[in-house]
């Protein structure tokens, strides 16, 4: 029986596949210590401060009847609805047995967003009950939050903020006010953040704000590569199979990476986990660590301040 012959194209592919590992493999120097390494890379870093608080109206206007003797006959707006100045909110009819006067319209004195609607058809409308409606003037809402004293030092009016109310999409905002003092007991200071108008938000809702303090792009290395000996901060790099201790200046963090402001440049081969067993000039066999699929994209999202 004759032997089956493989097609030449398949034979060439198998030959290349079996030869590839041998071509890539390099013998470590005798006595070399194996270390995991990764190349430093260019990336962007953000210094951010996170605060929490509640959504509140910057200015709220109550709307109700000016005198007794009316009942609600028609409700014309819903909560979170945007209204213009002079727009009718409800129609009131004279109550049975009330003398004088005809039907009246309750109108909004300002443009804004309806934050409260207590009007129900058939209910008495009385100035003693308080306003039937509350209008957030011009739809201007704030996040009133608190921050630790160390974070307050980083903040300034006008810094960009992303505010995410509970159950609502994120909204752009800016720091509007920073309290000049802190609470003696809690050591927290007040921060008021102005949310971009035009958002249908409920007052009193819990929200988180992420304030962008600084943003820089530069060289990044794994945070685990940083060593803190008594005489400074160092990163071990590998040059020609030898360990070189570089004194570095660290900056901002982005996930598991740290910014290196001086001492290491992009493409330097960095020892991922340095330790006291490594010394300057040690002979090593570097083992390149490859990232899992999608890891770089995930890290970039972190550096941009994205949480999802």
WOGI-V516694 format. One line per field, one symbol per residue. ss: DSSP state (H for helix, E for strand, L for the rest). burial: I if it has 9 or more other ideal C-beta (glycine too) atoms within 8 Angstrom, else O. A space follows every 10 residues. Layout:
ss->???
burial->???
//
This chain:
ss->LLLLLLLHHH HHHHHHHHHH HHHHLLLLLL LLEEEEEEEL EEEEEEEEEE EEEEEEELLE EEELLLLLLE EEEEELLLLL LEELLLLEEE EEEELLLLLL LLLEEEELLL LEEEEEELLL LLLEELHHHL LLEEEEELLL EEEEEEEEHH HHLLLLLLLE EEEEELLLLE EEEEEEEEEE EELLLLLEEE EEEEELLLLL LLLLLEEEEE EEEEEEEEEE EEHHHEELLL LLLEEEEEEL LEEEEEELEE EEEELLEEEE EELLLLLLEE ELLLLLLLLL LLEEEEEELL LLLLHHHHHH HHHLLLLL
burial->OOOOOOOOOO IOOIOOOOOO OOOOOOOOOO OIIOIIIIII OOIIIIIIIO IIIIIIIIOI IIIIIOOOII IIOOIOIOOI OOIOOOIOII IIOIIOOIOO OOOIIIIIOI IIIIIOIOIO OOOOIOOOOO IIIIIIIIII IIIIIIIOIO IIOOIOOOIO IIIIIOOIOO IIIIIOOIIO OIOOOOOIII IIIIIOOOIO IIIOIOIIII IIIOOIOIII IIIOIIIOOO OOIIIIIIOO IIIIOIOIOI IIOIOOIIII IOIIOOOIII IIOIOOOIOO OIOIIIOOOO OOOOOOOIII OIIOIOOO
//
